[in-house]
Amino acid sequence: MKNLDALNEHFFEKGWILIDLENPETVFKARDGMLGFLKETFFSSLERLEDLHEHIPDDETYSKMHLALTDFYRGQGYAKDIITSDVDFFRQFVSCDLSIQAKPYLRVARPGAAQDNIGLHRDTFYGASPYELSVFVPFTDLDEGSALRMLSGSHVEPDSKYAFHEVENPSVERGSPRHQAGIPYAPKVIEEEAAKTMAVPMKTGQVFIFGLSTVHGQKINRGKTTRVSSDIRVVNSLAPFLVKRAGDDDFYERVCQSPVSQQAARYLEVNQDREDDSGESGY
């Protein structure tokens, strides 16, 4: 059982929490499924995801592999399985009206390959909302060198405190498959020297949850193994920015609804024709 009060307090103060999943089998299933896919399609002799860097000969092969693996990961619905396997916790921590990212991002960061990482950043730099959470799920164990880095307490600091510079990424075009897979075409990077970050080592079966205004990232994987991970956005379905753009975006899909929201949706549905005719909702 998780101590929700302690987690809430830590999140409020630090901007992040680390938890053990109640059902880590969903993570192991995703890990083994991706390993099987890679063995069948790219690297027949691959035995562990941690050793991917030893099988990838060049960046072109890496890009092809990353896109194919991302499509497979999304198509299998692994991310939704991981979140819903511990849905009681997320309902308490986020909302009974819960939505998750329909096309979650999959990351593959080779040791010593700076091009596989985004560097330190805030997701709110890219237009994300502070109402959103990122659920970081590793499919490989992460030590001090390979782990994601976090700046505790940065979630409530003004943007002006964290000056960034844009880095051109000529290998990624806006709207391209790599961009859709989560690789920025113009990364907005905070200098590591300007932020005293800490690494968060993790074991497979744990997840790291942080707000999108929290400074995080990694300039380079300094570990000895490949980091394979997913970051899945989770949000209250009634968050202001989602309500405002409802129906205009398929970025999120609903996981569950509160009883109040269910009855409200039924009421609005049966009165839709009346609202359309009047041109107003009565509020």
Secondary structure, DSSP 8 states (H G I E B T S, - for coil): ---HHHHHHHHHHHSEEEEE-S-THHHHHHHHHHHHHHHHHT-TT---GGGGGGT--SHHHHHHHHHHHHHHHHHTTHHHHHHHTTHHHHHHHT-SSEEEESS-EEEEE-BT-GGG---BB-GGGGT--TT-EEEEEESS-B-TTTS-EE-TTGGGS-GGGS-EEE---TT--TTSHHHHTT--SS-EEE-GGGS--EE--B-TTEEEEEETTS-EE-SSB-SSS-EEEEEEEEEETT-HHHHHTTTS--SEEEEE--HHHHHHHHHHHHTHHHHHHHTS---
